């Protein structure tokens, strides 16, 4: 019996040997964070001086070919670099769609006019390369929940709203992914991971679009089904907190920073958008926070100056922060030549309002700033001379 078993063993080895010699299908290893190059390290160490490039800018950019797009963004990035900025906050996922090929989101209508239509090239890959060639950092700006503003864009079959209609909630302002859904939160976090895995982005940036309404009916069924013992308001805040924690963890796996730009009034964040930004600072849920302080230093309304730039900046600066968490400030470049509705002051017509705000931030220890938005400084058809003056004044601060 032993001898027969031995012969069977030899025969089996003989028959299997050719199969063992065939090439084996590789099992993909988990994506690892790339080792930073010396240039990438230098970019990361640069002062945080950012400019937002929104979907409103993309509406004016030529996506007809890779060459036309490269030329358009080259001019844009050169302008951004010229004022001493170091970071580009490029909106790459504005309406549940993407300016890059994605396994989760269809191509944005901004690329071709039709959502889901491939432009024939990868805009984000070109953006990252062009920014890095100029030693600019490139953060991927993501709107986490918004699917439509009103009826825009027309949704294609690959929109998450079409693939997962149970994930979508509607208000009079548009369509939004449901913040109460754990599946939605994981989906958004998976999209963040995809960006970090496929592109050498320097950061993931969320804007201030969290809960779109305070109407209890918006997610009353979700709230009832949750069985939560919290109030509906606190339950909503926990839903947003859960999303932020998932997305921070997804970015951290790749060594990519994660930040957000909440609304400028801390109380309105908490009560109207259910964004506990103070908690994110305190617990380190973000690597940086950049509240949108879009009012002037002289802002006053009906005798109330609580929304003045100086008071809001000081309020944010006084909040406790976890070790390593940065505080920046978003500045309203779109106010140049338009004003902020203040009952007093004309600072937005001075030609140096933004530079004055940057100087104030430096005095109170706020560590960086972002300018909303590119077109307000470099394509301002309403007040071109003022915008040019503001850009020169910013350059004097950032390059001085």
Beta strands, then each sheet from edge to edge (+ up, - down):
strand 1: 48-53
strand 2: 87-93
strand 3: 97-98
strand 4: 106-107
strand 5: 137-142
strand 6: 146-149
strand 7: 168-171
strand 8: 174-177
strand 9: 203-206
strand 10: 257-260
strand 11: 288-293
strand 12: 326-332
strand 13: 368-372
sheet 1: 1+ 2+ 5+ 9+ 10+ 11+ 12+ 13+ 1+
sheet 2: 3+ 4+
sheet 3: 6+ 8- 7+
end
